[in-house]
Amino acid sequence: MNDRLRLTVLGTGRLGITHAACMASLGFDVLGVDTDARKVGQLNAGHLPIYEPGLRDLLRAGLDSGRLTFTTSYPQAAAFGDVHFICAGTPAQPGSDHADLSQVHGCVAALAPLLDRPCLVAGKSTVPVGTARRLAAELAGACEGVELAWNPEFLREGSAIADTLAPDRIVAGVTSRRAEGILRQVYAGPIAGGTPFFATGLETAELAKVAANAFLATKISFINAMAEVCEAAGGNVRVLSEILGADPRIGSGFLRPGLGFGGGCLPKDIRAFMARAADLEAGEALGFLREVDAINLRRRARAANLASELAGGDLAGVPICVLGAAFKPGSDDVRDSPALDVAQILYGMGARVTVYDPAALANARRACPELGYAATMAKAAQDAYVVLLLTEWPEFAGLRPGDLASMVARRNIVDGRNVLDPALWRAAGWNYGALGMAMTPPPASRSAVRRSTTGRGHGGSG
Ligand SMILES: NC(=O)c1ccc[n+]([C@@H]2O[C@H](COP(=O)([O-])OP(=O)(O)OC[C@H]3O[C@@H](n4cnc5c(N)ncnc54)[C@H](O)[C@@H]3O)[C@@H](O)[C@H]2O)c1
């Protein structure tokens, strides 16, 4: 194997494009491989098919340097690569919670028969525990010196480049010192920058990813469960979240009450984790994740009901403005987006829904053609009876009551992400509703908010 490793990236979706461009920026020669010829053509022409901050420039820099190219050819990939990173998708199987591993198996099936020299195949896709061991067996007959490792990816859409170049941790599931050494060589830059490197067995590496996702989902649903109780009891969940987050054993991250989690990873990953645990007869251990999922989905229905309450109880024919379609800010990904889900629930309740999002309009239109879309926030808000803020893009989080007042027909707002200042909006004559807060907060919780001076989390007013 060369001193200067040559890398392939099998599957150039959201993970694969980022990994390929970042590795090229670190000085590696990288070949991205995808079965989608159109995507490969776009990427070779410098067109990024997704929105991810900074990624288009990094892609173009890689192409210009000559270190980054894309192909559909597996023979070319087999001849090129010392390390082959599997970055193919692992969506849910239709009608099941189990992960569909056909893309990952497709990569190995296409590559294995073509390998004729030692190399490392390193999986980055999120897979059910036990997958890597099966793939290692499939590769065992390939060629002397071909090995499998599992190197799960923790990047977050919206900060994918920074998360790749300076990750919190690198996990290398390996079965030999040689495989560990190769991955240490690939990640020499981040390791030198202080990123901890964990060498583990294959199973622990696979579990590291799904366990992290399960924990994060649990934390989000925990605070949203508290939001439900606050709504019933007249508590203020924003203040509660600040108080909880001040305890260093708990921490304030992922403790923002609101519409909950979505996207192409967390929901399908926790469901696939439960399904795999059941296969292993350890389903009971993850029973709590079913509740985590249910709490999360309940928030979507609650947001729609809040809009209906503000509109007077009947949404038939009522114009509604939805701000946000992406599952989170900084991304155009609408896979299992809470915002779009709420928009669809409102549409199902008879509302005339108009959606605006700064990056995800095209994807949203493809996914939900029945909804209305506007090219600007002002157009979406025109004549609306209720405005719902459902994705916390900075331009939405920074909204002031006056920005929309002259456009809407009625001053009703649902703050689905708990990012606006309720006192400000109420003082400007808006009916303000948020998940986890009573419509009119009782005096006790108002004074509790006034005492909050930390400025962390949500600004602490209400
Ligand atoms: N998107 C994220 O932020 C993120 C973060 C961490 C981990 N992950 C995990 O990474 C994996 C990929 O996620 P994604 O969001 O990039 O998916 P994606 O659907 O955007 O991309 C998958 C790509 O693989 C290609 N592909 C399918 N079969 C192939 C084959 N046999 N050979 C070559 N290419 C093939 C598809 O054409 C597509 O371009 C998933 O397991 C996901 O859970 C994703």
PDBQT file of the ligand as one rigid body, heavy atoms in Angstrom, charges set to zero:
ROOT
HETATM    1  N1  LIG A 501     -26.779  12.769   6.039  1.00  0.00    +0.000 N 
HETATM    2  C1  LIG A 501     -26.135  12.848   7.196  1.00  0.00    +0.000 C 
HETATM    3  O1  LIG A 501     -26.044  13.903   7.811  1.00  0.00    +0.000 OA
HETATM    4  C2  LIG A 501     -25.500  11.616   7.801  1.00  0.00    +0.000 A 
HETATM    5  C3  LIG A 501     -24.707  11.756   8.950  1.00  0.00    +0.000 A 
HETATM    6  C4  LIG A 501     -24.131  10.625   9.511  1.00  0.00    +0.000 A 
HETATM    7  C5  LIG A 501     -24.376   9.383   8.958  1.00  0.00    +0.000 A 
HETATM    8  N2  LIG A 501     -25.185   9.269   7.875  1.00  0.00    +0.000 N 
HETATM    9  C6  LIG A 501     -25.413   7.953   7.297  1.00  0.00    +0.000 C 
HETATM   10  O2  LIG A 501     -24.675   7.885   6.093  1.00  0.00    +0.000 OA
HETATM   11  C7  LIG A 501     -25.345   7.080   5.150  1.00  0.00    +0.000 C 
HETATM   12  C8  LIG A 501     -25.586   7.879   3.883  1.00  0.00    +0.000 C 
HETATM   13  O3  LIG A 501     -26.467   8.923   4.182  1.00  0.00    +0.000 OA
HETATM   14  P1  LIG A 501     -26.770  10.073   3.135  1.00  0.00    +0.000 P 
HETATM   15  O4  LIG A 501     -27.631  11.049   3.832  1.00  0.00    +0.000 OA
HETATM   16  O5  LIG A 501     -25.512  10.528   2.496  1.00  0.00    +0.000 OA
HETATM   17  O6  LIG A 501     -27.645   9.244   2.045  1.00  0.00    +0.000 OA
HETATM   18  P2  LIG A 501     -28.039   9.684   0.581  1.00  0.00    +0.000 P 
HETATM   19  O7  LIG A 501     -29.263   8.928   0.258  1.00  0.00    +0.000 OA
HETATM   20  O8  LIG A 501     -28.000  11.166   0.467  1.00  0.00    +0.000 OA
HETATM   21  O9  LIG A 501     -26.836   9.135  -0.346  1.00  0.00    +0.000 OA
HETATM   22  C9  LIG A 501     -26.641   7.792  -0.688  1.00  0.00    +0.000 C 
HETATM   23  C10 LIG A 501     -25.920   7.756  -2.045  1.00  0.00    +0.000 C 
HETATM   24  O10 LIG A 501     -25.464   6.429  -2.301  1.00  0.00    +0.000 OA
HETATM   25  C11 LIG A 501     -25.647   6.158  -3.699  1.00  0.00    +0.000 C 
HETATM   26  N3  LIG A 501     -25.621   4.706  -3.908  1.00  0.00    +0.000 N 
HETATM   27  C12 LIG A 501     -26.611   3.802  -3.686  1.00  0.00    +0.000 A 
HETATM   28  N4  LIG A 501     -26.179   2.561  -3.971  1.00  0.00    +0.000 NA
HETATM   29  C13 LIG A 501     -24.891   2.683  -4.391  1.00  0.00    +0.000 A 
HETATM   30  C14 LIG A 501     -23.897   1.758  -4.818  1.00  0.00    +0.000 A 
HETATM   31  N5  LIG A 501     -24.136   0.450  -4.860  1.00  0.00    +0.000 N 
HETATM   32  N6  LIG A 501     -22.686   2.241  -5.185  1.00  0.00    +0.000 NA
HETATM   33  C15 LIG A 501     -22.414   3.565  -5.146  1.00  0.00    +0.000 A 
HETATM   34  N7  LIG A 501     -23.323   4.486  -4.739  1.00  0.00    +0.000 NA
HETATM   35  C16 LIG A 501     -24.535   4.043  -4.359  1.00  0.00    +0.000 A 
HETATM   36  C17 LIG A 501     -26.972   6.838  -4.002  1.00  0.00    +0.000 C 
HETATM   37  O11 LIG A 501     -27.114   7.042  -5.406  1.00  0.00    +0.000 OA
HETATM   38  C18 LIG A 501     -26.811   8.145  -3.218  1.00  0.00    +0.000 C 
HETATM   39  O12 LIG A 501     -26.182   9.140  -3.987  1.00  0.00    +0.000 OA
HETATM   40  C19 LIG A 501     -26.620   6.589   5.845  1.00  0.00    +0.000 C 
HETATM   41  O13 LIG A 501     -26.354   5.361   6.458  1.00  0.00    +0.000 OA
HETATM   42  C20 LIG A 501     -26.841   7.650   6.900  1.00  0.00    +0.000 C 
HETATM   43  O14 LIG A 501     -27.616   7.167   7.983  1.00  0.00    +0.000 OA
HETATM   44  C21 LIG A 501     -25.728  10.364   7.262  1.00  0.00    +0.000 A 
ENDROOT
TORSDOF 0
